[in-house]
Amino acid sequence: MADAVAALDNVVVRYPDRPPIGPVNLAIEAGEIVAVVGASGAGKSTTLRLLAGLEKPSEGEVTTTPPGRTAFVFQSPTLMPWADALSNVALPLELAGVPRDEARARAATALASVGLGERLSARPRQLSGGMAMRASLARALVTQPDLLLLDEPFAALDSVTRRHLIEDLHHLWAGRSPRPAIVFVTHDVEEAVYLAGRTVVLDAVSGQVAMARPTPGNAPRPEGWRADPAYRETVENLATALAHAMPDRVG
């Protein structure tokens, strides 16, 4: 774990009125994309909060990035409704002390990179769900983080928009030097395998890592890759592991 950007080492989290989560062992290497799948309550969002340093473990050790080097995108865009897209994306830079003109210039570049270069003055209510999520991604990436944490950011979007955003995320990641590490939480195994270079399945009861499986090939994916036998095989293997990790499994 010496080379890890962030890591959980024998981490246990205890909550009232439920079994503890863990022990969890997970290391995130620089520049890799990791998907985390599991049933509701398996500890997926807890894993992200631990990696972000937003939650402390009851036991074990958490390695996180230095302050300001992690960005978090939530299920909802969480944009300031009274501010335009440019101001929303510039905010983390301004809070970090970047001069206003520089912050807004960098924010405009970030918005252009996600296809919103013509919507700088748009308020969140004027953006579609997909556009609002693009703005959230721009706000996360504008700080050039070492670690990008995504908590089911595409769950509320239609399938076509989700696919487009995943492709865009791949290209944004590939175009960065150095590339950020990404941890992506989802319920969708197909989405996980397509997006990530490695998928981790959490046990529904303990929150422990039940299985970790690399994805063959490199991102961004070639056209038609969802029909590739290697992709389909990986999806089926992980879906089976996820079914075994569910509580009260039938059969």
C-alpha positions in Angstrom: 0.0 0.0 0.0 3.0 2.3 0.0 2.2 3.4 -3.6 -1.5 3.8 -3.0 -3.2 7.2 -3.4 -5.7 6.1 -0.8 -6.3 2.9 1.2 -8.3 1.1 3.8 -6.3 -1.2 6.0 -8.3 -3.6 8.2 -10.9 -0.9 8.6 -14.0 -1.5 10.7 -16.9 0.9 11.1 -19.5 0.4 13.9 -23.0 1.9 13.8 -25.8 1.5 16.4 -28.4 -1.1 15.6 -26.6 -2.9 12.8 -23.7 -5.3 12.4 -20.3 -3.6 11.9 -18.9 -3.0 8.4 -15.6 -4.7 7.8 -12.8 -5.4 8.2 -12.3 -3.8 4.8 -9.0 -3.9 2.9 -8.8 -1.8 -0.3 -6.0 0.1 -1.9 -6.4 2.6 -4.8 -3.4 3.1 -7.0 -2.5 6.3 -8.8 -4.4 6.7 -12.1 -6.6 3.6 -11.8 -10.4 3.5 -12.0 -12.1 1.2 -9.5 -15.8 0.5 -9.4 -17.4 -0.6 -6.1 -20.7 -2.6 -6.3 -22.9 -4.1 -3.6 -26.3 -4.3 -2.2 -27.9 -1.3 -0.4 -26.4 -1.1 3.0 -23.2 -3.0 2.1 -21.0 0.1 2.8 -20.4 1.5 -0.6 -21.0 5.1 0.4 -19.2 4.5 3.7 -16.2 3.4 1.7 -16.2 6.6 -0.2 -16.5 8.8 2.9 -13.6 6.9 4.5 -11.4 7.3 1.5 -12.4 11.0 1.4 -11.5 11.5 5.1 -15.1 12.5 5.8 -15.7 9.6 8.2 -13.4 8.0 10.8 -13.1 4.3 11.2 -13.8 2.5 14.5 -10.8 0.3 13.9 -8.0 0.1 11.3 -6.1 2.7 9.3 -7.2 5.0 6.5 -4.7 6.5 4.1 -6.1 9.6 2.3 -4.8 12.2 -0.1 -3.4 15.5 1.2 -5.9 18.2 1.9 -7.5 19.6 -1.3 -6.4 16.7 -3.4 -9.7 14.7 -3.3 -12.9 15.7 -5.2 -16.3 14.2 -4.5 -19.3 14.0 -6.8 -22.6 13.0 -5.1 -25.8 11.4 -6.5 -27.3 14.8 -6.9 -25.4 17.7 -8.7 -25.5 19.9 -5.5 -25.0 23.0 -7.5 -25.7 26.4 -5.9 -29.2 27.3 -7.4 -28.6 31.1 -7.3 -25.2 30.9 -9.1 -24.5 30.4 -12.8 -22.5 27.4 -14.0 -19.2 29.4 -14.2 -19.5 30.6 -10.6 -20.4 27.0 -9.4 -17.3 25.5 -11.0 -15.0 28.3 -10.0 -16.1 28.1 -6.3 -13.6 25.4 -5.1 -10.7 27.3 -6.6 -11.8 30.6 -5.1 -12.2 28.9 -1.7 -8.6 27.6 -2.1 -7.4 31.2 -2.6 -7.0 31.2 -6.4 -7.5 34.8 -7.7 -11.0 35.3 -9.1 -10.0 36.0 -12.7 -7.8 32.9 -12.8 -10.4 30.7 -11.1 -13.1 31.8 -13.6 -10.8 31.2 -16.5 -10.0 27.7 -15.3 -13.7 27.1 -14.6 -14.6 28.1 -18.2 -12.0 25.7 -19.5 -13.3 22.9 -17.3 -16.9 23.6 -18.5 -15.8 23.5 -22.1 -14.1 20.2 -21.5 -17.5 18.6 -20.5 -19.4 20.2 -23.4 -20.8 23.2 -21.5 -18.7 25.9 -23.0 -21.8 27.7 -24.3 -23.7 27.5 -21.0 -21.4 29.4 -18.7 -24.1 31.8 -17.6 -26.8 29.2 -17.2 -28.4 28.7 -13.7 -28.9 25.1 -12.5 -32.6 25.2 -13.2 -31.8 25.9 -16.9 -29.7 22.8 -17.2 -31.0 19.3 -17.9 -30.1 16.5 -15.4 -27.2 15.4 -17.6 -25.9 19.0 -18.0 -26.1 19.6 -14.3 -24.0 16.4 -13.7 -21.5 17.5 -16.3 -21.2 20.8 -14.4 -20.6 18.8 -11.2 -17.9 16.8 -12.9 -16.3 20.0 -14.1 -16.3 21.4 -10.6 -14.7 18.3 -9.3 -12.0 18.1 -12.0 -11.2 21.9 -12.0 -9.0 21.4 -8.9 -7.0 18.7 -10.7 -7.5 16.1 -7.9 -5.4 13.1 -7.3 -8.5 11.1 -6.3 -12.0 11.5 -7.7 -14.8 9.9 -5.8 -18.2 9.3 -7.5 -21.2 8.2 -5.5 -23.7 6.8 -8.1 -23.6 10.1 -10.0 -25.5 8.8 -13.0 -28.2 6.8 -11.2 -31.1 9.3 -11.9 -30.2 9.7 -15.6 -31.6 7.9 -18.6 -29.5 5.1 -20.1 -28.5 7.1 -23.2 -27.3 10.1 -21.1 -25.5 7.7 -18.7 -23.6 6.1 -21.6 -22.5 9.5 -23.0 -21.3 10.7 -19.6 -19.3 7.5 -19.0 -17.6 8.0 -22.4 -16.9 11.6 -21.5 -15.5 10.7 -18.2 -13.1 8.2 -19.8 -11.9 10.8 -22.2 -11.5 13.4 -19.5 -9.5 10.9 -17.4 -7.4 9.8 -20.3 -6.6 13.4 -21.2 -5.2 14.3 -17.8 -1.5 14.1 -16.9 -1.1 12.7 -14.4 -4.4 10.9 -14.5 -6.5 11.0 -11.3 -7.5 7.8 -9.5 -11.3 7.3 -9.7 -13.5 5.3 -7.3 -17.0 4.9 -8.7 -19.9 3.5 -6.7 -22.8 1.9 -8.6 -25.5 -0.8 -8.4 -25.0 -1.6 -12.1 -22.5 -4.3 -12.8 -22.4 -3.6 -16.6 -21.8 0.1 -15.9 -19.0 -0.9 -13.4 -17.2 -3.2 -15.8 -17.4 -0.8 -18.7 -16.1 2.2 -16.7 -13.5 0.7 -14.4 -10.2 -1.2 -14.8 -11.1 -3.1 -11.6 -14.4 -3.9 -10.0 -14.8 -4.7 -6.2 -17.9 -6.5 -4.9 -18.8 -5.8 -1.3 -20.5 -8.4 0.9 -24.0 -7.2 1.7 -23.8 -8.1 5.4 -20.2 -7.5 6.4 -19.1 -4.9 3.9 -15.9 -6.9 3.3 -14.5 -7.3 -0.2 -16.1 -10.4 -1.5 -14.4 -10.3 -4.9 -12.2 -8.1 -7.0 -12.0 -8.6 -10.7 -9.9 -6.7 -13.3 -11.6 -5.6 -16.6 -9.8 -6.7 -19.8 -8.7 -4.0 -22.2 -8.1 -0.3 -21.8 -10.2 2.8 -21.4 -11.6 4.6 -23.3 -13.3 1.6 -24.8 -13.5 1.0 -28.5 -16.9 1.3 -30.3 -19.0 -1.8 -29.8 -17.0 -3.1 -26.8 -20.1 -4.0 -24.8 -20.6 -6.9 -27.2 -17.0 -8.1 -26.7 -17.0 -11.7 -25.2 -14.4 -10.6 -22.6 -16.6 -7.8 -21.4 -19.7 -10.1 -21.3 -17.7 -12.8 -19.4 -16.5 -10.3 -16.8 -20.0 -8.9 -16.3 -21.4 -12.4 -15.7 -18.7 -13.4 -13.3 -19.2 -10.3 -11.2 -23.0 -10.5 -11.4 -22.7 -14.1 -10.0 -20.4 -12.9 -7.2 -22.8 -10.0 -6.4 -25.7 -12.5 -6.2 -23.7 -14.7 -3.8 -22.9 -11.6 -1.7 -26.5 -10.7 -1.2 -28.4 -11.6 2.0 -31.1 -14.4 2.0 -29.9 -15.6 -1.4 -32.3 -18.2 -2.9 -30.7 -21.4 -4.2 
